[in-house]
Amino acid sequence: MTDNYIITNNIRTLRFLSDEMTQQELASKVGVTRQTVMAIEKGKYSPSLEVAFKIALVFDKPFNEVFQYSTENT
């Protein structure tokens, strides 16, 4: 049995709770493309630390309330 490490996030929920902010609005505030936000939200792309912290700042949330890092046993 091996451990796979995964990064999950709550960006979609946080956008909804922030007056239903669009992916494009978040992307503009962070300085990335909408496609990048979409990929991060879906867990298909791990953001750089800089982008991850910027996203947390946009939502005024602690980093660990936006992103989680855990193991998945396989």
Backbone hydrogen bonds, N-H to C=O, Kabsch-Sander energy under -0.5 kcal/mol:
donor,donor_aa,acceptor,acceptor_aa,energy
4,N,2,T,-0.5
4,N,72,E,-2.3
6,I,70,S,-3.1
8,T,6,I,-0.5
8,T,68,Q,-2.6
10,N,66,V,-2.0
14,L,10,N,-2.6
15,R,11,I,-2.8
16,F,12,R,-2.1
17,L,13,T,-2.4
18,S,14,L,-0.9
18,S,15,R,-0.7
19,D,17,L,-0.7
20,E,16,F,-1.5
21,M,15,R,-2.0
21,M,18,S,-0.6
26,L,22,T,-2.1
27,A,23,Q,-2.7
28,S,24,Q,-2.5
29,K,25,E,-1.9
30,V,26,L,-2.0
31,G,27,A,-2.6
32,V,27,A,-2.0
37,V,33,T,-1.8
38,M,34,R,-2.6
39,A,35,Q,-2.4
40,I,36,T,-2.5
41,E,37,V,-2.8
42,K,38,M,-2.0
43,G,40,I,-1.4
44,K,39,A,-2.3
45,Y,39,A,-1.1
52,A,48,S,-2.6
53,F,49,L,-2.7
54,K,50,E,-2.1
55,I,51,V,-2.3
56,A,52,A,-2.0
57,L,53,F,-2.3
58,V,54,K,-2.2
59,F,55,I,-1.6
60,D,56,A,-0.5
60,D,57,L,-0.7
61,K,56,A,-2.3
65,E,62,P,-2.0
66,V,62,P,-0.7
66,V,63,F,-1.6
67,F,63,F,-2.7
68,Q,8,T,-2.7
70,S,6,I,-2.5
72,E,4,N,-2.9
74,T,2,T,-2.5
